[in-house]
């Protein structure tokens, strides 16, 4: 006669392994769809510059705008810059792209989103006498007609020359 404890343990280990495998496939799928970001620095003067971030959104997907309602909706796109004595941001990033309202069935609400190529411009003031390195992260979410991906992020490290 077989030991029932060993049999239950074997079944539990099998299901945990199966769940882990499916989770790994899901994570790979999520990470496979990402926005491609390019950064450009336009120096205005010795103490001012513009950071230009260009997002190339994959075909068939849309990215949520900076102007998404806070109430039970997806995360709005946002920029987080690490604090530094070398620079200050001036105002909020300006979003340049065609913002379109899209109905999201997963959350039963209409939200602002963008497709294709979008540019964001952030003005900065250089506060130290040296050339700053700007670090931070861009947080964003993607969706298509059948699924909404969890939040993703793009790390930033920009040298002002």
N, C-alpha and C positions, 0 to 999 in steps of 0.2 A: 504494500500500500504506500502511495506517495505521501510525502509530508505536505499538508495544505499551506503551511507558512511559506515554505520554499516556493511553491507554485504561485501564490499571491505575490511574492516578492519578484519573481521572474516576470510575471505579467505587468506589474507596476514599472519595473525597469524598462521593459519593452515599450510601454506607452510613453514614458518620460523621454526615451530616446527618439521615438517617433515624433513627439511634440517638438523636441529640440531641432530635429531635422527640418520639419515644416517651418519653424520659426526662422531658421537660417535661410531657407529659400525665400521667405517673405522679406527678410532684411535685404537680401541681395536684390530683389525686385524693387524695393523702395529706393535703394541707393543707385540703381541703374538709371532712373529718371531724375535728372538734375538740371538746373539752370546753369548755363555757361556764362561766367562773369569776366569782364575785362575792365581794367582800371586805367585811367589816364589822369595825369596831373597837368593843369594849366596854371602856370604862375602868373599872377596879375601884377604883383609888385614884390618888393623884398619882404613885405609883411602880410601879403594876402595871396591865396591860391584857391583854385576850384578843383575839387575831386570829382571826376566824372566816372560813373559806374554804368557800364552797358550790360544789360541782361539779355541773353539770347534764350528764349523760352522754347523748349522742344515742341515740334509740331503736334497738334492735337491736345495740347495741354494749355492751361492758363494759370497765371500766378495772381494771387490776391494782392490788391492795391494797398497803399498806405492808409487809404480811407475806407476801411472796413469797420462796420459797427462793432463796438466792444461786447455787445450783449449776445452771449451764447453762440458766437460765430467762429469762423476760422481766424487764425492769427493774422493780423495785418502785417505786411512787410515792414520791417524796421531795421535801422542801422544803430548799432551800439559801438561807440568809439571809446577805447580805454582812456581814462583820465591821464592828462599829461600837463606838465608846466610849459611844454614847448609849443603848444597850439591850443586854440579854442575853436569850436564849431560856431558858425554864424548862422542862426536860424535853423530851419529844418531842411532836409534834402528835398529838392524839387523833382517831382515825378514828371517825365516827359514821355508820353505814350498815349495811345488811345484807350482810355478807361471805359469799360463796358459793364453794365449791370448783367449779372448771370445768375440764374436761379440754380441753387444747389439743393437737390432733392435730399441728400444725406442729412442736411440740417434744416430743411424746409424754410429757406430764406433766400432772398436776393442779395448778392454781394457784388462789390466792384472788383473787376479783375482786368488783367492785361494779357495780350497774346503777342507772339512774335518777338520783336526787339523793343526794349524799353531803356531809356536812359535816366539816371538820377544824378543830380548835381548838388554837391555839398560845398558851400563856401567855408573856408577856414581862415583864421587869423594866426599868423606865426608870432608867438609871444617871446620866444627866446632868440638870441642872436645866432643860433646855429640851425642847421637844416633838420627838421624833425622827422621821426619815423612814426607814422600813424598806424596804430593797431586797433583791431576791433573785429566785429562780426556783422554779417547781414543775415537776418532771420527771415525766412519766407516759407510759403506753402504753395503747392501745386495741386491742381484738380483737372479732371477731364469729365466726359459725360457719364462715366461709370464709377469712378473712385476719387476719393480725396486722400492725398498722401499726408502723413504726419509732418510736422514742421521740420525744415532742413536749415542748414546754415552754411555760410561761406566765410571762412576766416580771411581777415585782411591784414596786410603788412605793406604799407606804402611809404616809400622814401621820397621826401621833397628835396629835389636838387636845385 
